């Protein structure tokens, strides 16, 4: 098969003129064809042939006014398969689409159609494990991984193939680790040689991202400095210590020399890395004063530096714990001719919950703001599960459709307490066949990227993908991993706590410890989405009323249904002798863990409901039922612990500040039984 390709219609080009994005797309298509034993010949031409004796693929980039550069069209004309991209990125995406069709079905079933991005920006949030917001194993054990360009090269390629076009890199102070400031040469605790190596690394990372059509943003949590920076600025080193004392924060925030340090660092970052797309920061964490006073620091540092640079720099401004109108008026409106965005946490820390979160309305996010002047990027956080695999494309499709508003330009997703980099959680095991965590969690990454580009993708896209990877087990694996995530979504809707340090549903942990049945009794549902909490439901039932909305019983039924799906999936996969080795064995253990976790939650929620009935009626039967349910739940927790112990290692969680390993909390699960037995009726 001949692949004819050229850069722009009516513009003769040579091989060396072809953009790296298009070259990469051709490489992926060529690989798929060769996997099908189809000989491939590449030809750079001024124009594609109007007819061909044998099947060929004609690839063109044809920019058109009003058409996204990320769009593409595929059509068949006799023996020609024609791909027209709206821009270099669109051509690359079209080549990926062709490669996927060839890989799963062969060249005879390549689909025709037109594709364009549903959301303009589709990104990931990657917390660099240096100068982190909180410490823990996900960061400590990934510091060597992220120093390797090979990791970033493969990761960025993977993101591009799955339609991501934004990589946001987060650090409290990325400047110290890579820059030389001529005005403040001593203001760093990082050795000069390490900074030089880091500059070389990030120069390559940012260039490679650009070559894959991915924009890059370096985002900070604002005023954090290290003891080394403080000393280099002639300040006491204690001013750079990790300290939440508002007096120390105020001193950092209002010190003129620190403001000047940041101005110099911001300018130097821009000059040092020409392939860096933009910057970002927040006016919330570790700052004091009113929203206007906090924003003034951002104006005095970031805005002042950007104005000195003298040309437009795209900027992402977080609004957590602050005021969007203030950020727009004082900062973003002053960034003339630059793409600027306000970042808003769409589901707080728990994306796996409800597809239509209402926190903008509940928190009055845009009150007093002219949304015609604003571009919003949603921060999407999965601080829900990190050990187990899974995703739900039906949920995500609705989730992304709910984002579609005139002022919303897209999203970036990630976690505050985790990064999908090196595989540090898995015990040494023969079924460990991947090097990096994003490769294990490919399902989640692929679905978030692809559905952000096109939420109307048919389910056959996923079943084909799973069948190609796992053969006859593909459908069962897909069904089971989807079911596990649907259970967790139900859990979050019925027991809602906003942020990651307060609640990690995969482990039941928070900074205050393991969530008990008493916590579940007092818990509140996800607000604003029509879920009836346990307390409201019990009170209504005792009053003979039927509450309107999604009730606990509805969620229990959902969980039972998904547990049944998991049981079928496990039975199907387990019956295949080949599933007891390699990646499929690891997946099988995950399916068993999802089932055990789902059953544990079902028992615990029902026990909490019975104890609420007991608390209001004093009927001992409710208490006996609750104890029996918690005893059953303990057996499921032990199954969960066994699955975890088979192949996962405990790890320290940065934000929760606990060690996660299900087996470490069997005693806590047993304690619920004691709490239920000792509970007394009080009038």
N, C-alpha and C positions, 0 to 999 in steps of 0.2 A: 504494500500500500504506500502511495506517495502522500506526504503531508506538504501542501503548498502553504507557505505563510509569509506574510509581509507586515510591516508596521502600520502604515496609514494608507487608506485608499487614495489613489491618484498621486502617490508620493513614492517614486522608486527608491528602494533601500537596498543595502547590502547586508550580509550576514552580521557584520560587526555593529550595525546600527540597531539591531533588534533589542528592545528593552529586556532587562533581566526578568521582569515579571512574565513576559511572553515566553522567553526561553525556558523558564521553569515549567510553565504550563505544557509546552511542547514535550519537555523531558518526561513529565508524568504521563502524558498520553502515549508517548512512544513506549514507555515501560509497560503500560497496560496492553498495548497491541502485541508486544513481544511475549508477554505472559500467555497470550492466546496463540502463540506460534505464528503470528502474522509478520512477515518481513516488512520493514519500514524504511522508507527513503525520504529524506528531507530535502526540500527545494525552496530556496528563497527566490521569489519572483516579483516582477513589477506588477503583474496582474494574474489572477487565477484563470485557468483555462475555462472556456465556456462549455466544454464537453470533455468527456474522458471515456476511453474504452473500458477501463477497469475502475473499480471503486477508489475514490480519492477523497481527501479531506482538504478543503480550502479554508484558510484562516486569515481573517482580515480585521484590522482595527479601524473602525469608522466613526469617529467622534461626530455627534450631531447636537445641535443646539436644543436644549431642553431635555436631553436624554442623559441619564446618569452614566458616568464613566465606568461604573461597575456593572452595567447591564450587558446582556448579550442575547443573541438570537441564533437558533440552529434550525436549518431547514434542509430538506433533501431535494435535489434536482437531478433526476436520472442517476448517473453514477457519481454525482458529487454530493458530499456532505459539506454544507457551507456554514461556517461559524463567523458571525460578525460581532465584534466587541465594541461597546460604546466608548471604550478607552483601554489603556493597557491592562488595568485591573480586570475589566470586564472580559477581555480576551482571555486572560489567565483563568478566570472563573469558568468561562465556557470550555476551555480545554480540560479543566478538572471534571466538568460535567460529562464531556465526551469520554474521558478516561474511565469514569465510574460506570457509565453505560456499557462500555466495552468490557470492563472487568466482570460485571455481573451477568451480562446478557449477550455480548458479542456485537459486532458492528452492524448486524442486520436489524437490531432493535434499538438503535440510537433514536431518542425521541426528538420531535420537532417542537418548537415553542419559543416563547420570549420570556426572559427572566430579568428582573430588576430588583434592587434591594428594598426591602420593606422598611428597615431602619437604616438610617444613613451611617451611623457609627455603631460598630459591634466590636467590643473590646474585652480585654482581661485586665484585672487588677493584680499586679504581682508585687508583693511586699519583699523588697530586697532584704536579705538576712544580715544586713549591716546597719547600725544605727536604727534598730527596730523600736517599734512602739511598745513592745513587750517581749520578754525573752522566753524561750522554750525550745524543745527539741526540733520542731519543724524548721526553725531558723538556725539553731546551733549546728544541726546535722546536715544542713544544706550549704554551708559556707564554702566548702570546697567545690561542690557541684557547680555553683553559679560562677565560679572563677574559670570555668572551662567553656571556651567558645563553642566546642562541639555540642554541648547541651543547648546553648542558645540557638545555634544554627538549626538543629533538628526541631526544637520547640517552635521557632518562628515559622519554619516550613510547614509544620503541622497546623499552626494557626491559620496560615494563608490558605492551605487546602480546604479549610473548613469555614472560609468566608469571613474571618476576622480581619479588621483593618485598623485596629487600635491596640497598642500595648502600653499600659500605664505602669510605670515603675515607681514604687513608693518607698520612701525612707525619711526618717526624722531629719537627717542631714546628709544628703548624698555628696555635698560639696567637699567635705573633709576627706573622703576616701579617694578622690580622683583629681582634684584641682591644685594648681600652683597659683596662689594669689600674690601678685607682685607687691601689693600694698601691705599685705599681712602674711609674709612668708613663713612666720612661725606659728600661725594659727591652725594647727592640725596636730592630732595625736597619732596620725598614721605616717609611718616612715616614707620618705620621698620615693624610694624604689617601688614600694607597694602602690603608691599613687600613680607612678608612671605606668606600671603594669595594668592597673585598673583603667587608666585612660586609653591605653591600647585596646584593652578588651572591649570597653564600651564604644569606642570608635568603630570597631568591627560589628558589634551587636546592632548599633543604630543604622549603620550602612546596610547590613543584611536585611533589617526590617524594611527599610526603604525599597530595597530590591524586590521585596515580596508585597509591595503595596500596603504596608502597615505603617501607620503614623505612630510616633512614640512621644510620650509625655513623662517628664520627671516631676513627681509630685511629692511635696513635703507636708509634714504636720507643723509647719511654721517655725517657731522661735527656738527650737531645741539646739543647744550647743553642747560640746563635750568638754571635759576638764582640760584636754589639750588645746582646744580652741580658746577657752577662757584664759589659760596661761599665756598663749600667744598674743592675746589682745591686751595683756597687762592687767588682767583681772584675777581675783582669787579663783583657784581651780574649783573650789566648792560651788561656784556659780554654774558650773557645767555638770554638776552631779545630777543624777536622776532624782528629782525632788519635786513632790507635788505641793510643797508649801507655797501658798499664794504669794508670800513675801519674796521668795526666790524667783518665782515666775514673773512677778512685777518688776523686779530688778532687771531681769533679762529683757523683758518687753520694752522697758523705757530707757535702757542704756544706749546712748547715742553711738558709742563705738560698736556695739553689737548690730545696730541697724546698718551702720556703714559697712561692717563685715558682710552682712547679707547682700547689700547692694553690689559690692565687689564680686561676691561669689556668684550671684545670679548672672551678672554680665559675663564673667569668665566662663560660666557654664555654656552660655549661648555662643560665645566666640570659639570655645574649644571644640564643640560638637556641632558642626554645620548640618549633620543629618538628623539632629534632634528636632522633632516637630514643634514641641511646645513645653510649657511649664504648668505647674498648678500648686495650690496650697489651700489652707483652711484658716479660718479665723475663729477657731473654737478651742480644741484641746490645748491645755497648758497655756492659756491666756487669761487675763483678768480684765475686769471692767465691763462697760456696756458694749452692745454690738458695735456702736459707732467707734468706741475707743479701741476695740480689738481690730476693727477694720482699718483704723488709722495706721496701725503698725504695718498692715499689708500694703497700704498706699505708700507709706514712707520707705518701704523696702522694695517690694516687687514692682509696683507701678513706677516708682522713681527709676529703678534700674531699666525697665523696659523702655521708658522714655529716653533715657541716655543712649540706649542701643540704637534707637532711631528708626527701626523698621518693625512692621507688625509681627508679633509673636503670638500664636494661639495660646489660650490660657483656659484652664479648668479651675473653677473656684468652688470649693466645697462650702455647704451652708449648714452642716451639722451643728446644732446647738447655737445657731446664730440666725441672722435675719437676711433673707434673700434680697428684699428691696434695698437694704443698706449696702450689700455687696454690689448690686447693680448700679446704684446711684454713685457710690464713692469710688468704685474701682472699674467695673466692667464697662461702664458707659464712657470711661476715659480712654479705653484701649481702641483707638480709632483704626478702622480698616483691618482689625484682627478678628479671627474667629474666637469668640469667648463663650464659655459655657458655665452655667451653674450646675453643680452636682448635687443630687438629692438621693437619699437612701430610700429606694422604692418600697422595700419590704422590711425596713430596718435591717436586722441581721439574718432574717429567716425567709429566703426566697421560696423555699419549699413549704408552702402553706396554702394561700388562696391566690388564684390567678388574677384577681382584681383588688389588690390592696388599696386601702383608702386613707393612707397616712397623710397625703398632701391635704386632703379635706379636713381630717381630724386635727392636724397640727396647724391649719391655716397657713400653709407654706407660702402661698402667693397672694395673700391679702394685701391690698394696696399696691400691687405691682402690675404694670402694663405688660402683659405676656406677649404682646406684639414685638417688644424690644428684647426678648429673652430667648436664649437657646438653652435647653435643659438636657443634661446627660444623667440618666439614672445610674446610681450605684446599686448593683445587685449583689447581695451577699449570701453565699452558702456557708454559713456557720452552723449547719445542721448535721452533716455527716461527712466524714473524711476517710474512715477505714473502708467501709463497704462501698461497692460499686452500685451504680444505678442512675436512672433518670426517667422522666416521663414526658414523651414528646407531645402528648395530648394536652397536658398541663402547660407545658412551655409555649405551645402555639397560642393558647388563650392568654397566657401571661404577656406575651409580646404584643398581641393584638390590643390588649388593654393599655399598652404604652402609647399607642398611636394618637398623638395630639399635635396640633399645629406647632407648638413650641418645643416638642420633644424630638431630639435629633438621634437618640440612641441610648446605648448602655455600655457599661463595662462591668464584668462580674469577677468575683474572687472571694477570698475569705480574709478576715483580720487575723485569725489565729492559725493559719495554715498556708503553705505554698505547695503546689504540685510540681515539685522539682525532682530531687533524688529520691529513690525508694528507700526510706529509712525505717519504715514501720514493719516491714515483712521479715519474718524469721528466715534464716537460711533454709531453703527448701527446694527440692528438685522441680517443683512447679513454678518457681519464680523465674519467669522467662522474659522479663522486661527490666529495663535499667532505671526508668524514670516514672514518677507517680502519674504524670499526665497520660502515659501510655497505658497504665492499668485502668485509669478513669477515662479512657477515650470516649466512652458512650456519652458522658456528661459534656465533655468539651465539644464533641461533634454536634450534638443536638443543640446546644446553646448557640453555636456559631451558625449552623445551617438554618435553624428556625428563625434566628434574628434576621437573616437575609430573606427567608421565604417561609412564613408560618403556615402556608397552605400545602407544604410538602405532603404527599400521600403517605400513609403508613407503610406502603410497599417499599419505600426508600429504606426504611429501617429493617424490615423483615429481610429484604434482599441483602442488606449489609451484614446482618447477623448470620444469615445462612452462608454467605461467602466466607465469613470468619470461622463459624462453628459447625458448618455442615448440617446434618439432620437435627442437631441440638439447637440450632439457631433460634427457631421460633420459641422453644421452651425457655431458653436463656433470656430472650427479649421479654417474654411475658413475665417471668419471675422478677427480673431486675426492675421492671416497670412497676410491678405490684409492690415491691418493697418501698419504693419512694412514695407511692400513693398512700401507704400506711403512715409514713412519716408526715406527709402533708396533713392528714387527718389529725395526727397527734398535735401538730403545731396550731391547728385551728381551734382545738378544744382546750389546749393548755398553752397560753401565749405569754411569753416574756420577751421584751423588745430586743435585748442585745446579747452578744455572744458570751460575755463574761457572766451574764445572769442565767444563761440557759443554753446547753448543748444537747439536743435531743437524742443523738446517737448514743451518748454515754449516760444521760440523765444527770450530768454534773453542772455545777455552777461554782462561783467563788465561795459560796456558803456551804457547799458540799453536795451530797447525793439528794435528789429530790424525793421526798417521802410521800406516802399515801396521804399524810396530813397536808402536805403542800398541794397535792392534787385536789383535795377537798376545798381548799381555799383559792384555788387557781381561777383565773379569768380566761374567757375565750378571746380569740383574735378580734379586735374591735372593728366595727364598721362594716362587717361583711355578712351580717345576719346569722352568726353562729350563737346558739343558746348554750350558755355555760352550765356546768353541773349544778351549781347552787340554784340558779334561776329555774332550771328544769325541775329539780326536786320540789322546790317550793310550789311551782305551778301544778305539778302532778298531784301533790297533796291537797291543793285547792280545787282539784277537779277541772283544771284548765288545760288546754292544749296550746303550748307556746308556738308561735309562728317563726319559722326559720329552720336552719340546719340544727337538729337536736343532737344530744349525745347519742341517742339510739340510732340516729341516721349514721353517725360516724362509726358506731360499733358495728353496724351492718356493713358499712364500707370496709372496715378492717377485716371482718369475717370473710367477706368476698375475696379480698386480696390475699388473705392467708390461704384460702382454698386454691387460688391461682398458684401461689408459691408451692403448695403441696403437690399439685399436678406437675409443675415444672421440675421439682426435685425428683419426683418419681420417674419422670421421663429421662432426665439427664443421668440419674443414678443407674438406670438400667443399661446404659451404654458402657461397656468395659473400657472404651477409650477415654471416657470422661473421668477416669480415676488417675490421671496424670496430666502434667502440663497446665496450661492456663485454665482449662475446663475444670480441673480439680479445685483450683482456687475459687473459681466462680461458684462451683457447687457448695463449697464451704460458706461463701457469702450468701447464697440462697437460703441455706439452712439457718444462718445467723439472722437474716431478715425475718424468716418465719418465727424463730424463737423470740426475737425482739418484738414482733407484732403481737404474738400471743401474750408476752409479758405485759405490754401496754394495755391490751384488752382486759386482762385480769385486773390490773391495777386501777384502771378507770372505773370498771364496774364495781370494784371494791370501794373506791372512793364514793361512788354514787350510793351504794348500800349504806355506808357509814353516815352519809348525809341524811338519808332516810331515817336511820337509827337516831341520829342526833335530834331530829325533829319529832320523832314518834315514840322513842324509848322501846320499840319492839325489838326484842333480843334476836329474832330470826334474821333481821337485817345484819346484825353484827356477826352472827354465825356464818351467814353467806359471805360476808366480807372476808372473814378469817379464812374460809375455805378457798376463796378466790386468790387470796394472797399466798396461801400455801401452794396452790397450783402455779401461781406466777413465779414463785421461787424455783420450782422445777424447770420452768422455761428459762429463767435467768441462768440456771446452772448449765442448761444446754447452750445458751448463748456464750457463756464463759468458756465452755469446752471448744466451741467453734473458734473463738478468738485465740485460745491457747494453742490450737493446732498450727497456726501460721502467722499470728500477729504478735508484735512486741509491744509492751507498754511504752508510753511516751509522755513526757511532760507537756501540758497544754499551756501556751503562752498567756492567754487571757483568763482562762478559768483558773489557772495556777494549781491544777491538780494533775496527778498522774492517771492517764486513761489506760485502762485494761479492764474488761468486764469482770474478769475473775477477781480483781482486787476489791470489788464491791458486793460480793455475794453476801457478806455479813450485813451490809446495809439493806439489801433486798429482804433478808430474813428479819431484820429489825422492824419492817413494816408489819409483820405478823404480830409482834409484841405490841406495837402501837395500837393495832386494832383491838387486840384482846383487852388492853388496859383502858380503852376509851370508855368514858362514863357519860351517861345521859345527864345533862344539866338543864333544868327548866329556865 
